[in-house]
Amino acid sequence: MRPLSLLSALALAALSGGCARLNRDVVRFEHPAACPKETTASLAARQTQLGPHSATPALECALEALRDTQDPALLRTSLGSRLCLHLAERETDPERQVKLASEGVRFSDKALALGGENKGAVHYYLAANLGLAVRHDVALAAQNLSRLEREMKRAVELSPELDDGGPLRLLGMLYLKAPPWPAGIGDGDKALDLLKRARDQYPGHPLNHLFYAQALWEVEGDGIVDQVQKELALGLKLLGEGDWGYNKDPWKKEFSEVCKEVGVAGPASSAAALSSL
């Protein structure tokens, strides 16, 4: 799961006004072959298999089938918002990405209305989709900042283990990137604490090392560059050795950007590890 890219919008949030709403349009897909016929039962049976390793047409077909269902038990889950998030993260067209992420928020809202309040995954994917949906819109970012924090905190409370510490990562990065008080909720100490928890409790996920390294760099500064470089190198090792499906390329890009920002160099550095992937 990628971090919320809200920095530019959140930095201006305190200066913005006006009223805006999430996009309500639905992305329509064109499939090279007809989708397999899905029933509510078949979709429910394989919902855990639909994820970062699934081909894009398979996710699109599943989402189209879910759009047609009225089954409350299935709609109470995080499946719809999860499908939307995976597709939105793969989308190269910014407008389509926003539409998919906004639909993911609507699926989560429906799940909550149907009794999914105590499901950590519903809050987790709601927050992740909401972050994508508002990241390029200053007014929307300002209006939804408190909800982003609330949904992420609820996901941490209910299911911090999701996605190998995903709720901890999302909330930590929100505190790292949001403007500090009084303009916003940004808090470097909170960010470091949450991202260290993710790194310590779920050390097998590459993003836990990447985000912790980023927090160390932004909060602690140049004096801790050795530890930052160590975290980046470990994260890159995990990324290179693991099977991360369609997530691998965008995560590799994120590592590259942070390595460039930190300015690590040398044959044993994170940059060297990155070039070998």
C-alpha positions as CSV (number, residue, x, y, z in Angstrom):
1,M,0.0,0.0,0.0
2,R,1.4,3.4,-1.0
3,P,1.5,6.4,1.3
4,L,-0.9,9.2,1.1
5,S,0.5,11.9,-1.2
6,L,-1.2,14.8,0.5
7,L,1.7,17.2,1.3
8,S,1.1,19.8,-1.3
9,A,-2.7,19.9,-0.7
10,L,-2.4,19.9,3.1
11,A,0.2,22.6,3.1
12,L,-2.3,24.9,1.5
13,A,-5.3,23.6,3.3
14,A,-5.4,26.3,6.0
15,L,-5.5,29.0,3.2
16,S,-8.3,27.5,1.2
17,G,-12.0,28.0,1.3
18,G,-15.0,27.1,-0.7
19,C,-17.0,23.9,-0.9
20,A,-16.2,20.8,-2.8
21,R,-17.4,17.2,-2.9
22,L,-15.9,13.9,-3.8
23,N,-16.3,12.8,-7.5
24,R,-19.5,10.8,-8.0
25,D,-18.7,9.5,-11.5
26,V,-18.0,5.8,-12.1
27,V,-15.2,4.5,-14.3
28,R,-16.3,2.1,-17.0
29,F,-13.9,-0.6,-18.2
30,E,-13.3,-2.1,-21.6
31,H,-12.3,-5.8,-21.4
32,P,-10.6,-7.7,-24.2
33,A,-12.7,-10.7,-23.3
34,A,-16.0,-11.0,-21.5
35,C,-15.9,-11.2,-17.7
36,P,-16.7,-14.5,-16.2
37,K,-20.2,-14.8,-14.8
38,E,-20.0,-14.0,-11.1
39,T,-22.5,-14.8,-8.3
40,T,-22.5,-13.3,-4.9
41,A,-21.4,-16.6,-3.5
42,S,-18.5,-17.0,-6.0
43,L,-17.3,-13.4,-5.4
44,A,-17.4,-13.8,-1.7
45,A,-15.5,-17.1,-1.9
46,R,-12.6,-15.7,-3.7
47,Q,-12.5,-12.1,-2.3
48,T,-9.3,-12.7,-0.3
49,Q,-7.5,-13.8,-3.6
50,L,-8.2,-10.4,-5.2
51,G,-5.3,-8.2,-4.5
52,P,-1.8,-7.0,-5.6
53,H,-1.1,-10.2,-7.5
54,S,-4.3,-10.1,-9.5
55,A,-4.3,-9.0,-13.1
56,T,-6.0,-5.7,-13.7
57,P,-8.9,-7.2,-15.8
58,A,-9.7,-9.6,-13.0
59,L,-10.0,-6.7,-10.5
60,E,-12.1,-4.8,-13.0
61,C,-14.5,-7.7,-13.6
62,A,-14.8,-8.3,-9.8
63,L,-15.6,-4.6,-9.3
64,E,-18.2,-4.6,-12.0
65,A,-19.9,-7.7,-10.4
66,L,-19.8,-6.1,-7.0
67,R,-21.5,-2.9,-8.4
68,D,-24.5,-5.1,-9.3
69,T,-24.9,-6.9,-6.0
70,Q,-27.3,-6.0,-3.3
71,D,-26.1,-8.6,-0.8
72,P,-25.6,-6.8,2.5
73,A,-23.1,-9.4,3.9
74,L,-20.8,-8.8,0.9
75,L,-21.3,-5.0,0.9
76,R,-20.5,-4.9,4.6
77,T,-16.9,-6.0,3.9
78,S,-14.0,-4.0,2.7
79,L,-14.0,-5.8,-0.7
80,G,-15.4,-2.9,-2.8
81,S,-13.1,-0.3,-1.3
82,R,-10.1,-2.7,-1.6
83,L,-10.8,-3.4,-5.3
84,C,-11.1,0.4,-6.0
85,L,-7.8,1.1,-4.2
86,H,-5.8,-1.5,-6.1
87,L,-7.2,-0.2,-9.4
88,A,-6.7,3.4,-8.5
89,E,-3.1,2.8,-7.6
90,R,-2.5,1.2,-11.0
91,E,-4.3,4.0,-12.9
92,T,-2.1,6.4,-14.9
93,D,-4.9,8.8,-15.7
94,P,-5.4,11.2,-12.7
95,E,-9.1,11.8,-13.4
96,R,-9.8,8.0,-13.5
97,Q,-7.8,7.5,-10.4
98,V,-9.8,10.1,-8.5
99,K,-13.1,8.5,-9.7
100,L,-12.0,5.0,-8.6
101,A,-10.7,6.2,-5.2
102,S,-13.9,8.2,-4.6
103,E,-16.0,5.1,-5.4
104,G,-13.9,3.2,-2.9
105,V,-14.9,5.8,-0.3
106,R,-18.6,5.2,-1.2
107,F,-18.2,1.4,-0.8
108,S,-16.7,2.0,2.6
109,D,-19.5,4.3,3.6
110,K,-22.0,1.7,2.5
111,A,-20.1,-0.9,4.5
112,L,-20.3,1.3,7.6
113,A,-24.0,1.9,7.1
114,L,-24.6,-1.8,6.9
115,G,-22.9,-2.6,10.2
116,G,-19.2,-2.7,9.3
117,E,-18.2,-0.1,12.0
118,N,-16.1,-2.7,13.9
119,K,-14.2,-3.9,10.9
120,G,-10.7,-2.4,10.8
121,A,-10.3,-3.1,7.1
122,V,-13.3,-1.0,6.3
123,H,-11.7,2.0,8.0
124,Y,-8.3,1.3,6.6
125,Y,-9.4,1.2,2.9
126,L,-11.7,4.1,3.4
127,A,-8.8,6.2,4.6
128,A,-6.5,5.0,1.8
129,N,-9.0,5.8,-0.9
130,L,-9.9,9.1,0.7
131,G,-6.3,10.1,0.7
132,L,-6.0,9.4,-3.1
133,A,-9.3,11.1,-3.8
134,V,-8.4,14.4,-2.3
135,R,-4.6,14.6,-2.7
136,H,-4.7,17.0,-5.7
137,D,-7.7,19.1,-4.4
138,V,-6.8,21.7,-1.7
139,A,-10.4,22.3,-0.7
140,L,-11.2,18.6,-0.4
141,A,-8.0,17.9,1.5
142,A,-8.9,20.7,4.0
143,Q,-12.5,19.4,4.5
144,N,-11.4,15.8,4.9
145,L,-8.3,16.1,7.0
146,S,-10.1,15.4,10.3
147,R,-11.9,12.4,8.8
148,L,-8.7,11.0,7.4
149,E,-7.2,11.1,10.9
150,R,-10.3,9.6,12.5
151,E,-10.6,6.7,10.1
152,M,-6.8,5.9,10.3
153,K,-6.9,6.0,14.1
154,R,-9.9,3.7,14.1
155,A,-8.1,1.3,11.8
156,V,-5.0,1.3,14.1
157,E,-7.3,0.7,17.1
158,L,-9.1,-2.3,15.5
159,S,-6.6,-3.9,13.1
160,P,-3.0,-2.6,13.2
161,E,-1.8,-5.9,11.7
162,L,-3.6,-5.3,8.4
163,D,-1.3,-5.2,5.4
164,D,1.7,-5.8,7.8
165,G,1.1,-2.6,9.7
166,G,-0.7,-0.6,7.0
167,P,-2.8,1.4,9.4
168,L,0.3,2.4,11.4
169,R,2.0,3.4,8.1
170,L,-0.9,5.5,6.9
171,L,-1.5,7.4,10.2
172,G,2.3,7.9,10.7
173,M,2.7,9.4,7.2
174,L,-0.3,11.6,7.7
175,Y,1.3,13.1,10.8
176,L,4.6,13.4,9.0
177,K,3.2,15.2,6.0
178,A,0.3,17.3,7.4
179,P,1.0,20.9,8.4
180,P,1.8,21.2,12.1
181,W,-0.3,23.0,14.6
182,P,-2.0,25.5,14.4
183,A,-2.5,25.1,10.7
184,G,-3.0,21.3,10.8
185,I,-2.4,18.0,12.7
186,G,1.2,17.3,11.7
187,D,3.3,16.0,14.5
188,G,6.8,14.6,13.9
189,D,7.0,12.8,17.2
190,K,3.7,11.0,16.6
191,A,4.9,10.1,13.1
192,L,8.2,8.6,14.4
193,D,6.4,6.6,17.1
194,L,3.9,5.1,14.7
195,L,6.3,4.3,12.0
196,K,8.8,2.8,14.4
197,R,6.0,0.6,15.7
198,A,5.3,-0.5,12.2
199,R,9.0,-1.2,11.5
200,D,9.5,-3.1,14.8
201,Q,6.3,-5.1,14.8
202,Y,6.2,-5.9,11.1
203,P,9.8,-5.9,9.9
204,G,9.2,-8.0,6.8
205,H,7.4,-5.2,4.9
206,P,9.6,-2.9,2.8
207,L,7.5,0.2,3.2
208,N,7.8,0.0,7.0
209,H,11.5,0.6,6.6
210,L,11.1,3.2,3.8
211,F,8.6,5.3,5.8
212,Y,10.6,5.0,9.0
213,A,13.7,6.1,7.2
214,Q,11.8,9.1,5.7
215,A,10.5,10.1,9.2
216,L,14.0,9.8,10.7
217,W,15.3,12.0,7.9
218,E,12.6,14.7,8.1
219,V,12.4,14.8,11.9
220,E,15.9,14.1,13.2
221,G,17.9,15.6,10.3
222,D,21.4,15.0,8.8
223,G,22.9,13.6,12.0
224,I,21.1,10.3,11.7
225,V,21.9,9.6,8.0
226,D,23.6,6.3,8.8
227,Q,20.5,4.9,10.4
228,V,18.4,6.3,7.5
229,Q,20.7,4.6,5.0
230,K,20.5,1.3,6.9
231,E,16.7,1.3,6.9
232,L,16.6,2.1,3.2
233,A,19.0,-0.7,2.4
234,L,17.0,-3.2,4.4
235,G,13.7,-2.1,2.8
236,L,15.2,-2.4,-0.7
237,K,16.5,-5.9,0.2
238,L,13.0,-7.0,1.2
239,L,11.6,-5.4,-1.9
240,G,14.0,-7.2,-4.2
241,E,13.6,-10.6,-2.6
242,G,9.9,-10.6,-2.0
243,D,6.9,-11.2,-4.3
244,W,5.0,-8.0,-4.1
245,G,3.0,-8.3,-7.3
246,Y,1.9,-5.1,-9.0
247,N,3.1,-3.1,-6.0
248,K,6.8,-3.6,-6.7
249,D,7.3,-1.0,-9.4
250,P,5.6,1.9,-7.7
251,W,7.3,1.1,-4.4
252,K,10.7,0.9,-6.2
253,K,10.0,4.5,-7.5
254,E,9.2,5.7,-4.0
255,F,12.5,4.2,-2.7
256,S,14.3,5.9,-5.5
257,E,12.8,9.3,-4.6
258,V,13.7,9.0,-1.0
259,C,17.2,7.8,-1.7
260,K,17.7,10.8,-4.0
261,E,16.4,13.2,-1.3
262,V,18.6,11.7,1.4
263,G,21.6,11.8,-1.0
264,V,23.0,8.4,-0.1
265,A,25.9,7.2,-2.2
266,G,28.6,4.5,-2.3
267,P,28.7,0.8,-3.3
268,A,27.0,-0.3,0.0
269,S,24.4,2.4,-0.1
270,S,20.7,2.2,-0.7
271,A,21.2,3.7,-4.1
272,A,23.4,0.8,-5.1
273,A,20.9,-1.7,-3.8
274,L,18.2,0.1,-5.8
275,S,20.1,-0.2,-9.0
276,S,20.4,-3.9,-8.6
277,L,16.6,-4.5,-8.4
